[in-house]
Amino acid sequence: MAMAISLPLSKALMSIFTGCLMLNWLIEGHFQVKLQQLKERKSLLLIISVFLLYLVGLLWTNSLQWGLHDVKIQLPLLILPLVIGTSGTLSYMQIKRIIYAFSAAVIVASFCSVFVLLGFSGKSIHDPRELSLFISHIRFSLLINISIFSLFWFALKAEKKNILEKTFLFLAMLWLTIFLVILKSATGWIVFLIVASVVIFQNIFSIKNNRGRVILMSVLISIFLIPTIYIGYVIHQFYEIETIPSDLSQVRTSKGNRYLYDFNNKELENGHYTYLFINDDELREAWNKRSQINYDSTSTSGYNHYILYRYLTSKGFRKDAEGLEKLSDNDIRNIENGMTNYRFVNPFSFYTRIYQIIWEIDVYHKGGNPSGHSVTQRLEYYKMASQIIKENFWFGNGTGGYYQAYQNMYNQNKFFQDQEYRQRSHNMFLSYWIDFGLIGMCYICFALTAPVFWERKTKSFLLLIFLLIVLISFMNEDTLNNHDAITFFAFFYPLYLYSKHESFNPLPEVL
């Protein structure tokens, strides 16, 4: 339970409790029994073999330093499956207590985030990613999804529950779903929608009640249709482009000064061109009268005059004294805090994150720098990963060999001069391929999925939903190359795989 609680709250505690579990396992003894259990559970050997592959990969790496770094990160994949897989089998009630404790910790972490978001800590949030205070926001969104669907399973179990437990389950699922929106993790949203769709689709054909089948089909269609319509609406608004006067040379500010135009830069905000109608002299004078932050400086809060350009443009104002005078005091504070668009004021809006993604893609398509933009920089990462793979297609670069291979690619790339943005592929399949080649990647995929069949857990709702969440994250994240993610994977996978919790198909009973 302590290990489960640590997952959303502390990377340090994850390591400490992993060590505690291992120490407890050693003190417990009974090594002959454990060795016999290890021999009998071929699936456990298969999971542990993934860690051993990282050790073998050191034989052909060109960077032993980074190789040892990766081996260290992967240690939970050796320790936790070994401890859980050779210890006493946990019962349904024990699994329930662990998941309840884990979910309570996720809720506490979300409350801490909201506490900071509302300004009670004195810290300003300029990026939704900063809302995850203890671990990566993407990994946090995965833990939220695991909690939501695990609680959903327990809520629909046939066992009797008191009113307090039922209330906790309902409110917990409701709150975590709301917080997933607040977190603005596109990965979290996609995971939630796909997993919900899979659960619904699985149960459509097993329901004998026609009314229930129609309800589920309607919900399933809505899951795809409503987001599609809304995204289309945002795209339409984004590309509803303003009409530019035919003779810009005659256009002046209200003070009679000329504007500057950068016709090579086609960036847009709400259908208006960011780099048209700019008069820096007027803007500088007007801004310095209303803000303590100098126009030509940058601020730790997020301000720079490029932010001011974008904010004014989003309102349809020109970048001159008159445009700035139209801004309210709240607008000035928003700009000082790094807000680029007046429509981003609502922190709970889906619109903001969808708009940001569209803006990123539009800028990238027009030749802009993708550095720091979560979606478009991934496209560059994928391109470089593909080039690295071609050089060592079958056996890869070895454990840690990715580092030098990526640095070579980055040095040839016109973007990503800042070391902060020189990251891995953000796709776990590509990461495995780069490290261990096609052969190694295929082996790892087999080693991590075959145990489900060997242990006959193909109907285990908790296990399959967990694996589906992790699998989806593999598509746009190096999930198992990070300490917090490899720890929660190495914990939950054997926990569900080797426990006696019942498999259960929940929806038909309700409908």
Secondary structure, DSSP 8 states (H G I E B T S, - for coil): -HHHHHTTT-HHHHHHHHHHHHHHHHHH--HHHHHHHHHH-HHHHHHHHHHHHHHHGGGS-S-HHHHHHHHHHTTHHHHHHHHHHTS----HHHHHHHHHHHHHHHHHHHHHHHHHHTTTTS----SGGGG--SS-HHHHHHHHHHHHHHHHHHHTSSS---HHHHHHHHHHHHHHHHHHHHHT-HHHHHHHHHHHHHHHHHHHTT---HHHHHHHHHHHHHHHHHHHHHHHHHHHHHT------S-GGG-B-TTS-B-B--TT---EETTEETTSSB-HHHHHHHHHHH-SS-TTS--TTS--HHHHHHHHHHTT--BSHHHHHTS-HHHHHHHHTT---GGG--TT-HHHHHHHHHHHHHHHHTT---TT-TTHHHHHHHHHHHHHHHHTTTT-S-TTTHHHHHHHHHHH-SS--SGGG----S-HHHHHHHHHHHHHHHHHHHHHHHHHHHTT-TT-HHHHHHHHHHHHHHTTS-GGGSHHHHHHHHHHHHHHHTS-------HHHH-
